Amino acid sequence: MSNNLPPFPHPKSPHLPLSPSSLPLVGKRILVTRSVGQSSQFSDRLTEVGATVIEMPTLEIVSPSSWSGLDRAIAHLPDFHWLILTSTNAIDYFFERLNTQNKDNRALAKIKIAVVGEKTAQSLKQRSLQPDFIPPNFIADSLIANFPEELTGKKILFPRVESGGREVLVKEFTTKGAEVTEVAAYQSCCPNSIPPAAELALQNKSVDIITFASSKTVQCFNKMTTKLFSESLTNSLQGICIASIGPQTSKDCRSLLGRVDVEAEEHTLEGLTQALIKWVVSC
């Protein structure tokens, strides 16, 4: 498969053929497994390039079981050197709690902020804040490898998912001499049911591609679909393209689903869209 194809232009570009039949993903039925309330933008983008999208939310994002850890950390923000935000969920819930305590951006005046991913950076900028550091690659491992300061003695606040997240950040920062305070900012849970349209499409094998934007979506998809099929999930998904946003998600795809067919080069939803276009064009 060639990796040298140029990005497909946005549908509103004057250089894009107007005929729907010339859109790169026309005729492809794509199952999108993002979290409840977060799939629309990605689904819209896939639709713009010709795909038929079926949404199957595999995550529900809710408040943590207790706010006590985050509340204590917010009360002592001046004690920290860095605030690490690795997702838009972390940003949303952190700032919601900041406001609950009658604080605003001024409370972050003396703390530096690092984010992972352009979308996370944009979410921060929407709150009139500029990140002090964005790693060159949109994965947590790149944050550690390229951190701009010596970490010995640095106090780091890390609001994160309550359970099920990767431990690599905390482990590596601690190894490098930092003092990391982890606090639960939100929970991610598997929904109790599959939308009827998605269930029917999976059972009829009328899906061409399934997209996964995080490891947790793979895990919940595996859990939610176990009872749908009489044979193993690996066998049931034969002939369906498994598409992943990045290396860690791909690892879970291989472990739970048996394989991964497409991995985004840039670990963003737009990168995943471009990877799908390349894959379809090359087939």
N, C-alpha and C positions, 0 to 999 in steps of 0.2 A: 504494500500500500504506500503510495507516495505521500510524503510529508511536506511537499513543496508547493502545494496548491495555495493560491492567494485566498484571503478571507472572502467569503461570499458577501457582496454588498448588501446593505440594509434594504429592505423592500421599498422604502421611500426614495432610494437613490434613483436619479434619472437614468443611470446606466443599467438598471435591472430590467430585464424583459417583463412586459406587463402581462403576458399570458400566464395564467395560473399553472398551466401544464409545465412551464419551464422552471418553476420554483424547485429548489434542490431536494426538498423532502416531501414533495407531492406524492400522495399514495401511501405514505408511511404512517402507521398507527403507533403512536408512542405513549407508553404508560409513564406518567410522571409521579414520582414517589416522594415529593417534598412534604414538609410539615403543613398542618392545617393553617390556612391563612397566608402561606408563603409561596404557593405554587403559581399564582396567577401571572406574575411577570415572566417567568420562565415559559409557562404554557403559551402566553401571548407571543413570545419570541419564536417558539417552534411553529406556531400557527402561521406567523408572518412568512416563514420560509416553506410553507406548504404542507406541514404535517397535520394529521388529525390527532388531537391530544385527548387522552383519557386520564383523568386525575384520580390518583389513589393515595391520599395522604397517609403516610406511615408514621408520623410523629405529631403529638400534641404538645405544645409548649405552654407550661403553666408555672405559677409561682412556686418557690421552694417550700418544703414542709415547714421551714422556720426562717424568719428574717433575722434572727438574732446575730448571726455571724456577720452578715453584710451591714447591719445597723451599727455594730461595734466598730467595724472597719471605717465606715463613713464618718463616725464620730471622731476618729483619729486619723483622718486623711493627711494632716501635716506630717505625720510620722513616716510616711512612705516616700520613697524616691521615684518609683514607677508604678503606673497602673497598666496592667496588661488586659487587653480586650480582644478576644479571638473570634467573636461572632456578633452579628447584629442583635441576636437575642440577649447576649451579655450586656450590650449597650442599652437596649430598651429597658431591661429590668434594673440595671444599675442606676440609670438616670430617673426612672420612676421612683426608686427608693430614695434617691438623693432629694428629689422634690418633696417626697413625703416628710422628710426631716427638715423641711423649710430651708434647704440649701440650694444653691445654683452653681453655675460654672465658676464663680469666684472661689468656691471651696477647692477647686483644682488648680489654683494659680501656682502653687509651688511643687506640683507633682508632674512628672513627665508621663506621656501616654504613648504606648506602643500598641499597634493594631495588626491583625493578620488579615490580609485580603483587601482589595480595593472597595468592595461593597461595604465592608466594615468601616473603612476609612470614610466613605461617603456618608454613612450613617452618623459618624462622629461630626463631620463637617456640617451636617444639617442642624447640629446643635451648636453651631458657631465655634467649634473647636478644631484645631489642626493637630493631627498626630505628630509626635516628635520623631517617631520611627515606624516605618513600614518595611518589612523584610522584602527582598527582591523576588522571592517566590512565595506564592500565596498558601503556604503550609506552615504549621507550627514549628517544624524542625528548622526551617529557614530563619525563624525568629531567634532561635538559640545560636545558630551558627554565625549569624551576622549582627549580633547585638552590638550597638555602638559604644558601649562603655564596659569598663572592667566591673565585674559583678561582685567581687569580694566586698562584703559589708553592706551591699545595697538591700534595702527593704522593698519588697515587691508585693503589691496587692493584685490578686488574681481572682476576680469574680467569674464563676464558671458554672457549668451544668452540675446539678447536685450529685449525680452518679452516672457512671457509664462512660465518662470522658477519658481521653488518653492521659496517662500520667507522665509522659515524657517531658513536658515543660517543667513541671515541679522538680522532677528528679534531676534534670540537667542543670537548671538554675541553682539548685541546692548544691550540686557537685561543684559548681563554679564559685561557690562561696556566698551566694545570695540567701537572704532570709525571706521565704515565700509564705504569704498568708493566703490560703485558699478559702474562699467563702462561696456558699451556694447562692447563686443569683436567680436560677430558674431550674425547672425540671423538664425533661423530655420523656414522654410516655408513649407507648404504642396505643393507637385507637382500638376500640373494642370490636369494630366491624369494618368490613370492606364495602365501599359503594357498589350498588348493584351492577352498574355499567362496567366497572373494573372487574368484578367477580365474573361476570358473563364473558368478558373479553378474554380473561385468563383461561377459563374453563373451555372455551371454544378455540383457544389458541389463535385468536384473531389479532394478536399484538405482534408488531414487528420489532419493537425496541422497548427496553425498560431502562429508565435512567435513575441513577443513584447519586445524590449530592452530598452524602455523608455516610460514615460507617454505620451510624445508628439507623439510617433508613434501610440499609441492607439487613441489619439484624431484625428490625421490626417487620420488614417484608417477609423474611424467612419465618418468623413466628406467626404472622397473620395468615399466611398462605398454606401452612402445613396441612390443614384439614381439607383444603380444596381439591387435592389430587390424590388419586389412589396409588400412584407410583411416587418415587422420590422427586423432590423439587428439581434436582439436577436433570433428571430425565424429562420432567414435565416442561422444562424451559428450553429444550433442544429446539434449535431453529429460530430462537428469539435472540436478538442482539442484546447483550448486557453492556451497558455504558456507564462509566464511572468518571467522577469529577477529578480524582487524584489518587496517588499511590496508596494511602491508607484505606480509602474506600475500596480500591481494587483488591487489596489484600483480603478484605472481608468478603468481597464477591467471590474470590477464588475459594476461600474457606467454606462459605455457606452455600454458594450457588454453583460451584465447580469450575468457574471460568470468568474471564472478563474479555470482551471483544473490542471495546473502545475505551481509551483513557484520554481525558483532555490534557493537552500539552500545557495550556494555561489553566490553572485550577480554579476556574470561575464558571458561572453558568453560561456566559458567552463563549468561554473556551470549550465547554462541553457541546454547545450548539455547533461551533465550528468543527469540532472533532467528528460529530455525527454527519455533517455535510461532507467532510472528506471521506468518511467511511462509505457513505452511500454512493458518492461519485466514483469511488475506486472499485466498487463491486461490479 
